[in-house]
Amino acid sequence: RYLLDVIEGRRDASARKHRRYPTSLPVRWYQGADGRVSRLEDISRGGAFLRTDVAPPVGTMIDVELYPEG
């Protein structure tokens, strides 16, 4: 919805509140007892982006731990 509003001129694009730091770290994340392995693509004070095939809804609280490769 945000992108459509910006493209159609109904609102201005806003800058992110926190600077994002790119990374490529293997992680294991949990939503309750359900655990998955994926990659942490970037991180900021306000959140993180995990590259994963199955994603929880935006804003869902999850637990993330570093997951050593190999």
C-alpha beads as a LAMMPS data file, in Angstrom:
LAMMPS data file: protein, C-alpha beads

70 atoms
69 bonds

1 atom types
1 bond types

-500.0 500.0 xlo xhi
-500.0 500.0 ylo yhi
-500.0 500.0 zlo zhi

Masses

1 110.0

Atoms # bond

1 1 1 0.000 0.000 0.000
2 1 1 2.837 2.402 0.918
3 1 1 4.568 1.949 -2.467
4 1 1 1.325 2.451 -4.368
5 1 1 0.607 5.654 -2.429
6 1 1 4.102 7.009 -3.193
7 1 1 3.940 6.045 -6.893
8 1 1 0.499 7.615 -7.301
9 1 1 1.542 10.801 -5.436
10 1 1 -0.749 10.421 -2.415
11 1 1 2.196 10.584 0.011
12 1 1 5.895 11.359 0.073
13 1 1 8.522 8.661 0.382
14 1 1 10.001 8.711 3.866
15 1 1 13.521 7.895 4.970
16 1 1 14.051 5.030 7.381
17 1 1 14.227 5.982 11.025
18 1 1 17.350 3.861 11.684
19 1 1 20.390 3.221 9.506
20 1 1 20.564 -0.334 8.133
21 1 1 23.837 -2.257 8.149
22 1 1 24.248 -4.893 5.437
23 1 1 25.459 -8.327 6.464
24 1 1 25.248 -11.946 5.397
25 1 1 25.118 -14.068 8.524
26 1 1 23.552 -17.506 8.889
27 1 1 20.878 -17.490 11.590
28 1 1 18.271 -19.754 13.089
29 1 1 15.023 -18.015 13.943
30 1 1 12.062 -19.195 15.961
31 1 1 8.424 -18.242 16.012
32 1 1 7.284 -20.184 19.039
33 1 1 8.620 -23.741 18.753
34 1 1 8.913 -23.553 14.950
35 1 1 12.588 -23.030 14.005
36 1 1 14.059 -22.220 10.588
37 1 1 17.549 -21.562 9.199
38 1 1 18.061 -18.515 6.961
39 1 1 20.350 -15.517 6.383
40 1 1 20.414 -12.146 8.056
41 1 1 20.687 -9.626 5.173
42 1 1 20.705 -6.397 7.168
43 1 1 20.184 -5.167 10.695
44 1 1 19.315 -1.862 12.341
45 1 1 18.258 -0.538 15.681
46 1 1 14.653 -0.844 14.501
47 1 1 14.741 -4.384 13.117
48 1 1 16.343 -6.804 10.711
49 1 1 15.759 -8.369 7.304
50 1 1 15.939 -12.166 7.146
51 1 1 16.068 -13.845 3.732
52 1 1 13.831 -16.893 4.119
53 1 1 11.437 -19.029 2.092
54 1 1 8.778 -18.945 4.804
55 1 1 8.415 -15.571 6.493
56 1 1 6.344 -14.624 9.522
57 1 1 3.970 -11.667 9.095
58 1 1 5.681 -8.246 9.230
59 1 1 5.970 -7.059 12.814
60 1 1 5.864 -10.549 14.341
61 1 1 8.207 -10.991 17.296
62 1 1 10.694 -13.809 16.712
63 1 1 13.834 -15.096 18.417
64 1 1 17.021 -15.033 16.312
65 1 1 20.348 -16.726 17.069
66 1 1 23.584 -16.868 15.108
67 1 1 23.933 -20.199 13.346
68 1 1 27.489 -21.245 12.450
69 1 1 27.965 -22.616 8.952
70 1 1 29.687 -25.913 8.315

Bonds

1 1 1 2
2 1 2 3
3 1 3 4
4 1 4 5
5 1 5 6
6 1 6 7
7 1 7 8
8 1 8 9
9 1 9 10
10 1 10 11
11 1 11 12
12 1 12 13
13 1 13 14
14 1 14 15
15 1 15 16
16 1 16 17
17 1 17 18
18 1 18 19
19 1 19 20
20 1 20 21
21 1 21 22
22 1 22 23
23 1 23 24
24 1 24 25
25 1 25 26
26 1 26 27
27 1 27 28
28 1 28 29
29 1 29 30
30 1 30 31
31 1 31 32
32 1 32 33
33 1 33 34
34 1 34 35
35 1 35 36
36 1 36 37
37 1 37 38
38 1 38 39
39 1 39 40
40 1 40 41
41 1 41 42
42 1 42 43
43 1 43 44
44 1 44 45
45 1 45 46
46 1 46 47
47 1 47 48
48 1 48 49
49 1 49 50
50 1 50 51
51 1 51 52
52 1 52 53
53 1 53 54
54 1 54 55
55 1 55 56
56 1 56 57
57 1 57 58
58 1 58 59
59 1 59 60
60 1 60 61
61 1 61 62
62 1 62 63
63 1 63 64
64 1 64 65
65 1 65 66
66 1 66 67
67 1 67 68
68 1 68 69
69 1 69 70
